[in-house]
Amino acid sequence: MRTVGVTDQNISQGLMIRIKAYAELVKVRLSGLVTFSAVFGYILGDSNPTFGWAGFLGLALGGFLISGASGAANEIMERDLDKLMKRTQNRPLPLQIISVKEATWFTILVAIMGISLLWIFTNPLTTWLGVLSMILYVFAYTPLKRVGPIAVFVGAIPGAMPPLLGWTAATGAISYEALIIFGIQFIWQFPHFWAIAWVSDEDYKRAGFKLLPSGGGKDLNTAIQIMIYTLFLLPLGLLPTYFGLTGLNSGIVATICGVLFLAQTFTLMRDCSRKSALKIMFGSFLYLPIVQIAYLLDKLP
């Protein structure tokens, strides 16, 4: 009986390890943030008297799965590079918890499920935008990371797609409002990506990733570029208020958040330190959800 108990425990532990490995493969936390941005776009764009729950749930789950498939494909393609970096060397593929063949079939299945859910519960426009986002992330952004900082520009496109997907899922069209919320998240990507690249510079160099601008230097030129793109968020953050998409309160919140975010870049320009870049990185994680939640609360009756 004791042997059976030990065996059952080992099976249970092994199962949990594999479940955690698959969760890591689809980057659950990142995919959750992507889903939040898509849901934000859907709620902001939905103007029907009765809320479209079918489209909402289809978008949320389908968007999560497409994001997860993109992240998994990225890990498959970079599995040998992940071994070289401290931040990624414990991922399931470098540790061989999951085989490459298993990961590939799992990724294909997840992608098909995500695309199918978007097709069934949203509309063709949203589905094709989701497919385009996945293609850009996997087949353009991922290989370009070893080419140069152009990867950040390319990666910012799929990175800004979630609110656009949400809007088109709710409305079936790409309007100027959709382009505004896309634009805010697109510009936000640059200080966000560059702050991460600054903090993880040593790791990235081991893998040959070249994401920092200005020749890849952690210097004043890079800090100035981070500041400029953060500065752009101030007028962009006011556009939803200006065009009547949301009210004045969210415009005030977006401005305050933008000013605080911008202030962090001046510190980086002054000392060009990893500590300052780390603050910008955390600031970027806070800025986007706070501003998006403010827009949603300002739209609610």
C-alpha positions, 0 to 999 in steps of 0.5 A: 500500500505504501508503494502504491501511495508513493507511486500515486504521489509521483504521478501527481507531481509529474502531472503538475510539473507538466501542467506548469510547463504547458502554462509556461509555454503559453506564457499565461501571465503575458497572455492574460495581459493581452486578453485584458487589453482585448477585453478593454477594446471590446467593452469600449467599442460595444454600444448595443443596448444588450451586451454581446456576451457571446462575442465577449467570451469568444474574444477573451478565450480566442484571444488568449489562445492566439496569444498563447500559441504565439508565445509558445511558437516563440519559445520553440523557435528560441529554445537554443537561445533561451538556454543562454539567458538566465531569465529563460534558461528554466523554461520547459524546452531548455529543461526538456520537460516537454519535447519539441515535437510535443510543444509544436503539436500543442502550439498548432492545436492551441492556435487552431482553437483560438482562430476557430473561436474568433471565427465562430463568435466574433467576425472575419475581420477580427479573425484575420487581424488575430492571424496577422498578429500571430504571423507578425509576432512569430515570423517577423518579430522573433527572428528580427530580434537578432537583427536590430532594433527594427524588431521593436517597431515590428513587434509593437504592431502585434503588441498593439493589436489586442485593443483593436481586435476588441474594438472590431469584435464589438463593432465589425469595423476599424474606425478612428476610435479603434486607431486611437486605442491602437496608437496609444498601445503602439507608442507605449510599446517603445519605452516598455520594450526598451526599458526591458532591453536595458534591464536585461541587456547582459542576458540579451547580448548572450543570445545575440538580441539587439533591441536597444536603439542608438547602436544598442548602447545604454547611454543618453541617446537611448534614454532620450529616445525612451523619453520622446516616445513616452512624451508622445503618450501625453497627447495620445492619452487625451485623444479619447476625451477629445473625440468624445470616446470617453469623458474628462475624468479619464483624460485627467487620469491619463495625463497624470499617469503620463506625466509620472511615467515621463518623469521617470525617463528624466531620471534615466537621462540623468544617470543612465542606470539600470535602476532607473530603467527598472523603474521605467519598466515597472512604470510601463506595466502600471501605466497601460492597465490604469489608463485603460481601466480609467477609460472604461470607468469613464464610459460606464453610465 
